[in-house]
Amino acid sequence: MTTAHLDPDVLATLRDIMGEDQFPVLVHTYLTDSEHRLAQLLAATDARALRDAAHSFKGSSCNMGAVHLAQLCGELEHLPVEAPTHVVADLQAKITVEFTAIREGFLAILDRSPLP
């Protein structure tokens, strides 16, 4: 039912709470919202905007069981203001790769779920 990138216990809880008919809606909402959050994170031009984008993406990802993605966003959120640009860029790249895996995992789950 899941990939190594998604916590199966969180997914099971979300399915129980949302029900089979609304779980796909939740996933689609998360994926759409996350595309926007990732774009904000990658476009951030100052430390505050970067931290805010990372914090927001971390919270929504954690709620959806994307634990490693949330961890990476937390690392980015807590970087010092004077962190070298290559460190920031490296974390942004890791977040992008992890989100791609998360998206693929959720899309695979949705292929097996009824759409509303």
N, C-alpha and C positions, 0 to 999 in steps of 0.2 A: 504494500500500500504506500510505501514511502521510499525516499532515497536516503543515503547516508547524510545528506545535508539538512534533513528535516526531522525534528523530534517526533517519533510516532505517538508518544503519550499526549503531547500537546495537540496533535492532529486529531486523535481520538476524542479528546475533550471538546475540541471545537466542533467536530461532527455531532457529538451528543448535544451540545448546547444549541447549535444552529439548525440541526436536523439535516437530513439528506437533501432536502430541496433548497435550503438556503446556504449550505456549505459552499457550493460552487460560486454563488454570488459573492460570498466573503472572499474567496480566493481571487476571483477576478478583480474585486475592489482592491485587494492588497497588491496584486501585480500592477494594476494601473497606477495606483498611488506610488508604488515603489519606483516605477519608471521615472516619475516626476521627482521623487526624493533623490534618486541616483543622479539625475541631471543637475539638481541643485548642488549636490555634494561635489560633483565634478566641476561645476562652474563657479564655485565659491572663490572669491577673490581676496577675502580677508579671513583672519583667524576666527572671528566671531561667527561669520556666516558659515564657515566650515564646521565649527563646533555645533551650531544649531542644526545644520543639515544632518550631521552624523548622529546627533542625539535623537532627532526625530526618526531617522531611519532605523536606529538601534531599537527604539521602543516598539515600533510596528513589527519589526522582524522578530523580536523576542516573543511578542504576543502570538505570532503565527508559527512558532516552533523553528524558526531559522536561527538556531542558537549560534552557530559559527559566524554567520553574517552579522548578528547582533554584537558578537565579541569583537569582530574587526571594526565595526562602527564605533564601539566603545573605546578601542585603542586610538582611533583617529580623533574622537571627541576629547580625549584626555592628553593629547600631545601638547607639549609646551608651545606657547606662541612663537617662540624662536626656533621651532623644529626646522631642520633643513628641508628644503623643498623636495629633495629626492626621497626623504622618508615619507612625506605627505603623499607624493606621487605613487610610491610603492604601495601604501595602504589603499589609496584610491583604486589602483589596479587590482589588488587582491579583492576588494569589495566588489568591483565590477565582475570579476571572474566568479566569485561566490554567488552573486545575485543571478548570474546566467545559469548556474547549476540549480539554484533554488527555483527559478522560473521553469526550467525544464522538468524538475521534479513535480512541481505543482501542475504543470500542463499534463504530465503523465497521469497524475491522480485524477485530474478532471476528465481525461479520456475514459476513465472507468466510472465516472460519476454521472448521474443524470443531470442535465441542464434544466434550470427552472423554466 
